Amino acid sequence: MESAVARPRPALTPESVLPEDAGQATLIARVHEPEWGGPCVAAVRGEHVVDLTAVAPTVSDLLERDDAETIVREAPGGRTWRLAELLDATAAGRRDRPHLLAPIDLQVIKAAGVTFARSLLERVVEERTGGDPAQAARVRMRIGELVGGAVDHIRPGSPEAEKAKELLVSEGLWSQYLEVGIGPDAEVFTKAPVLSAVGTGAEIGVLAASVWNNPEPEAVLVVDSRGRVRGATLGNDVNLRDVEGRSALLLSRAKDNNASCAIGPFVRLLDRGFDLDAVRGLDIDLRIDGRDGYVLHGSSSMREISRDVLDLVAAVHGAHHQHPDGFVLFTGTLFAPTEDRHAPGAGFTHEHGDVVRISSPRLGALVNTVTSSEQAAPWEFGLRALMRNLAGRGVL
């Protein structure tokens, strides 16, 4: 990517980031209040954002309560901010003013991979090219000729999936990505440390050395300690294709870097107007605007996912593994950009200053600007800082 230069950030307005039915939605935000030196749990109510930290000091605490919806909609709050002013400060990078944060806190950040057939084949392309984008077009064509739609519409772990595996093994095409894509066990990994996610309006980071990378627009489930899906939001599971393509054992290097996980803009709680079936039917759009005028559009539909969202949750949480503070779960992406941006056959890769907008009518818009992980704002506010801050404010 190019070196950093000063540039304006994209404007954020309530109209551009809120769900289209925001008036009916139950929305949780997190706000950094400089006067208090730390974050506030908050509710989005019309044009205002209301502090609920005295009721629930963390989002994790709030989601443990069966009356979370009532609290977000009706509980008396403390300080109130105008949403437009929070968005202005967030977009401008003004840390000296109240601004929005990622809307989660103590939850473990997990991600499921290879949950869509189209992106599954792109993972195989990465593997077969060893992370070399110059080889991608050739390998993609060869895999398409031999595999074609063989893995489309196969239920993972089914007898049909086992037959497809036998065919692909006989052709010498079996892959670790096909194993988790259509095999009995889902790929689930820890995307990022607790509290490290950035929110809408923030910069997202890609390692400076990476030459083949892309955003991964995803629906993100928000789950409590009992394994109940309590809400949903949007996420960008930034991916370094050249790194993971060299070896799947480099997954952490490809996925977990400074500012490489974006979540937001808000958590939308499940309620009578937005249930799990609504999550299963989400459409997610992607738009990338480069400083050079480059524009890329993409879309993803949760209706095409190969594993049900509750099956993914069960792969993370149960008798085999507990999460006392809850967790969030990226559900995977259908989007795997193959359009050439630079050299023919090299596919897509980010440039410094790209504006990435991930949106869904029921969840709003997550907007971030690409920089290098090395030049993004360092992550400095961790668990010790959070506990000390909340204790000092008398809310613990």
N, C-alpha and C positions, 0 to 999 in steps of 0.2 A: 504494500500500500504506500501511498504518497506520505510525505512528512506532514506534520501538523501545521496548519495555518489558521489565523484568526478568521472566523466566519460567523454570520448570524445563525442562530438556531431556528428551527421551524416554529411558527406561531402556534399556540394552543389556545383553544376557546372551549367553553362548555359545549357548544354545538358540535365541535369536531371530535370530542373525546367521549361524550356521554352515550349510552345506549339510545336507540331511537325511541324506546318506550321508557325513558328514564323516570317519568312521572309515576309509573307503576312498579319500578324496580326497587329492590332493597339493596342498597349499595354501601359497602364499607371502604373507607379510605384510611391512609396513614399520612399524617402531616408532621413535618419537622417544624417545631416552634423554637426559633433561636433564643427567645427570652428564657425558655426553660432548658435549652441545650439538649433537647432530645425529642423523641417521637410521641405523637398522640394518636390513639385509636379514635376514628371519627366516622360519622354518618353523613352521607350526601343527601341533603334534603332540599330539593329545588335548586335555587341559586346559591345556597349556603352549605357549608361543611361544618358540622357541630362536633365539638370535642366530647368524647365519651370515656376518656381515660379513667375518670373517677369511678365509673361503673365497671369497666373492664380494662385493666392496665395493659393488656396485650390483645392482639387479634386472636391469638391462640386461646386465651381465657374466654373471650367473647364467644368463640365457636363451640366451646364446651357446654354452653348454656342452651337448654331447650327453648328458652324464650329469646334467643338472639334476634329473631325477626322483630319482635315487639320492642326490644331495646333499641335497635337501629332506627325503627320508624318513630318511636314515641318517647323514649326515655329523656328526661330533662338533661341537658348537657351543660358544659362549661363554656369555654370560649367559642366564638363563632367566627368563621372566616368566609369571605366571599370566594366562591369557586373560581371566578374569573381572575381574581387577584392571585390566588394560589397558582393557577396555570401560567399567568404572566411571569411570576417569579421562577417557576419551575423551568419554563422554556428559556428564560434568560440565564439560567445557571446561578441565580442569586441565592447563595446559601445564607446570606445575612437577613433574608426575609422568609416568612413562612412559605413552605413549598411542599409539594407532594413527594412521597416516597413510594417504593413498592408496597402494595397493600397487605403484605404478610410479614410475620416477624419470627416467632420461635419454631415455625414449622420446618421440618426437614424438606429439602428441595430434591425431589426424585424425578426421574424421567423414564418413559418407556420409549424404546426405539423399534424401528422396523415394523410399524403397525399398519402400514399402507403398502399395497403391492407396487405402486409406481415408484415410491421412494426406496422400497426394498431392492429393486433391480439397480437403482443408482448406487446403493451401498455395495452391491456386487461389482459394479463398474469401478468404484474406488479401490476395492480389494484387488481386482485383476490388473489395474494399472499401477499398483503400488503407490497411489497418490500422485501420479504424474498426469496433469490435465491434458498434456499434448497427446496422450494415448486414448483419451476418453471416447472420442467419436468412433474410432475403430472398434474398440472393445464393446461399446454400446450397441453397435450394429450387429456384431457377432452374437452377443447374448440375445438380442431381439430375434435373430434368425432361429436360434436353437430353443429358446425358452418361450418367446412370444407371450401368449396369454396363459401359459401353463399354470401360473400361480395365482391368477386372478380368481376371485370369488371362492377360494378354497378356505374352509374353516380350519384354522390352525389346530393341529393335534388330531384331526379327523382321519378316518381310513383313507379318504381321498388324498389328504395331505401326505400320508405315508406312501401311497402309490406314486404321487408326484416326486417324492424324494427318491424312490427307487429308480425312476426314469432319469432324473437329473444326475444321480450318482453314476448310472451306466453311461451317461454322456460326458462324464468328467466335469460336470458343472456344479456339483454340490459345494456349498459355501457356508461358513459360520453364520452369515447373515440370513441365508435361506433357513438355517436351523432355527433361528429365533423368529423368523418371519412366518413360517408355516408349521414349525414344530410345536410340541406340547407346552413348552415353557417360554414365556415372554422375556424379552430383554428389558431389564429394569436396572438403572444405575443412579448413583447420587450425582446430580447435576452440579450442585454448588453448595458451599457451606451455608449454614443458618445465618440469616441477616445480610448475606452478600448480594442479593438481587438488587438491581436498579429498577426504577419505575419509569413511567411515561415521561418524556421530555429529557431524560438523561442520555448521556453518551453510552454507547455499547462498544465493547472492546473486542478486537481481533488481534491475535499476536502479530507483531510487526513482521516476523519472518514468514508468515503464511502467504502463499501465492494462489491458493485455491480454497475458497471458503464461501459460505452462504448463510443467510438467515434461515431459521426453521420456525415458521409461524404455527403456533399450536394452541389448542384449548388446554387449559390447566385446571384440574380438579382440585378443590380445597377440601381436605378431609380431616375430621377430628380424631381424637385419641381412640375412639371406639370403632374407627373404620367407616364412619358415616360420611358420605359426600354431603357437605354443607353448602357448597357454592362452587362457582367457576369464575375464571378470569382468562386473560390472554397471556401468552408468553412467547419469547423469542429464544429458542435453544440454539444460540449461535454455534456454528459447526465449522471446524477446520478440516476440509476434505482431504487436503494433502497430508495432514498429520495422521488422521485415522486410517487413511488408505495405505499408509506404510505398514501399520500393524494395529489390529483391534486392541492390543494391549496398551496402545497410546491413547485410549479413549479419554482418560482424565486430562491428558495434555491437550487434546483436541477440544474438550468441552468445558473444562473448569479453569478459567483464567479471570483476571480482574475485569469486572464489568461485562462478562460474557453471558450473563443471565438477566434478561429483562422480563418483568412481570407487571401487569396492570391493564388498564389504569385503576380499576376498582375490583374488589371481590363482589360479585353478585350472588346474594344468598338464594338458595332454592326456596321457593314459596309456592303458593297456589297458582301464580301466573308464570312460573319459571321452574320446571321440574327436570328430572333426569332425562325424560324424553326430549325436552327442549334442548338439553345439552347434546344428546345423541343426534339431533338434527341441525346443529350449528353449521353455518357456512362461514368460512374464514377467508378474508381477502388480504392480499399483500400488494403493496406498491413500493417500489424503490425509485427514488429520484436522485440521480447523480449530479454533482456540481457541473458536469460537462453537458447537461441536457439529456443524458441517458435516462430512460424510463423502462422499468420492467413491471409487468403485472403478473400475478399468480393467484390461484384460488385453491381452496381445500374444503372438502365437505366431510364432516364427521360421519355422514351416512355411509361412507366408503371404508371406514375403519374395519380391520379384519378381526379385532378382538373387542368384545363389548367393554365399555368403560368399567363396569363392576368387576369383570374378570381381571382387568389391569389393577384395580384397587386390591383385589384378593391376592395378586402376585406380590404386592408390597406389604400388606398388613394382614395379620392373622395369628394363629397359634405359633407360626414359625418366626414372627417378627412383630414387635410392638413399637408404637410411636407415641409416647406419653404426651408430647406437645402437638400431636397431629403432623400432617405432612401435606405438601402440594405435589401434584403429579402431572407433569407434561405428558400428554397422551400420544405424541408422535405427529408426524406431518406427512401429508400427501405431496407437499411441494418439494421438488428437487430440480432446480433450474439447470437446463441444458443449453439455453440460448447463449451463443457466443457473444462475449463482450469485447474481447480484444483479438487474440489470434484465432484463426479458423480452427474449429475443433476443440478449443480449449474450454468452452463453456463459460459459465458465469463465475465471477469472483467480485468481492467488494472492493470499492475504492474509498479512500479517506473522504469523509464528508457526505457519504450516501445517507439520505434520509429514508428510514425504513418505517413504513406505516402498516401495522397489522390491525385489522378491524373485523368486527362482526356486528351485525345490527343489534343483537341482544346483549352484547358485552362492551360496546364502545370501541375505542381505538387506542392502541399502544404505539407511541411514536418515539423513535430514537434516532440519533445521529451516530454514524460509525466513526470510530477513531481506533487507535491501537490500544491494546490492553496496557501497554507500558505508559501511555500518555493519558489514559483515562484517570479521573479522580481516584486516588488510592482509597481502598476500603479500610476505614480506621475505627468505625463504631461497631464493636462486636458485643458478645454476650456480657462480658464484665462491665463494659461501659453502659449497656442498657440497664442492667440490674442496679448499678450505682445511681444512674440518673433517676430511675423510677423510685428508688428508695429515698433519694434526696428530695424528691417532690412530694413524698408522703403518700404515694398511691399504691405502695406494696404493703 
